[in-house]
Amino acid sequence: MKRDLLDILRCPVCRGTLELEATKEEGDEIVEGSLRCASCGEAYAIEDTIPNMLPPSMRD
């Protein structure tokens, strides 16, 4: 995921802003990490550059 995507993404649960915790970066891509909602605290994993933005009730 590109870092500037964070400007448009919002929490699918409460529409709050998301904070990035990157654990692996390659160039300008976030390869692994997580996005955490500043309002409700829900976390969304980033794996292989793809943020999983499914609400908790829809995850495996």
C-alpha positions as CSV (number, residue, x, y, z in Angstrom):
1,M,0.0,0.0,0.0
2,K,1.3,3.5,-0.7
3,R,1.6,5.8,2.3
4,D,-0.5,8.5,0.7
5,L,-3.5,6.1,0.5
6,L,-3.8,6.8,4.2
7,D,-5.2,10.2,3.4
8,I,-8.4,8.7,1.9
9,L,-8.9,5.5,3.9
10,R,-11.3,5.5,6.8
11,C,-12.3,2.8,9.3
12,P,-15.2,0.8,7.8
13,V,-16.8,0.4,11.3
14,C,-17.0,4.0,12.5
15,R,-15.4,6.1,9.7
16,G,-12.6,7.2,12.0
17,T,-9.1,8.1,10.8
18,L,-6.5,5.4,10.6
19,E,-3.0,5.4,12.1
20,L,-0.3,3.4,10.3
21,E,2.1,1.0,12.0
22,A,4.5,-0.2,9.3
23,T,6.7,-3.3,10.1
24,K,8.1,-3.7,6.6
25,E,8.6,-1.2,3.8
26,E,10.1,-1.4,0.4
27,G,10.7,1.9,-1.3
28,D,7.5,3.9,-1.0
29,E,5.3,0.8,-0.4
30,I,4.1,-0.5,3.0
31,V,4.5,-4.3,2.6
32,E,3.5,-5.4,6.1
33,G,2.0,-3.7,9.1
34,S,-1.4,-2.6,10.4
35,L,-3.9,0.3,10.3
36,R,-5.5,1.1,13.7
37,C,-8.6,3.3,14.0
38,A,-8.0,6.3,16.3
39,S,-11.6,6.4,17.3
40,C,-12.8,2.8,17.9
41,G,-9.4,1.1,18.2
42,E,-10.1,-1.6,15.5
43,A,-7.0,-2.9,13.7
44,Y,-6.7,-3.9,10.0
45,A,-3.7,-5.9,8.8
46,I,-1.5,-5.0,5.8
47,E,-0.1,-8.1,4.2
48,D,1.8,-8.2,0.9
49,T,1.1,-4.5,0.3
50,I,-2.7,-5.0,0.6
51,P,-4.7,-3.6,3.6
52,N,-7.5,-5.9,4.7
53,M,-10.3,-3.4,5.3
54,L,-13.1,-6.0,6.0
55,P,-15.1,-5.2,9.2
56,P,-14.4,-7.7,12.0
57,S,-17.7,-9.5,11.5
58,M,-16.7,-10.4,7.9
59,R,-13.2,-11.7,8.5
60,D,-12.2,-15.4,8.5
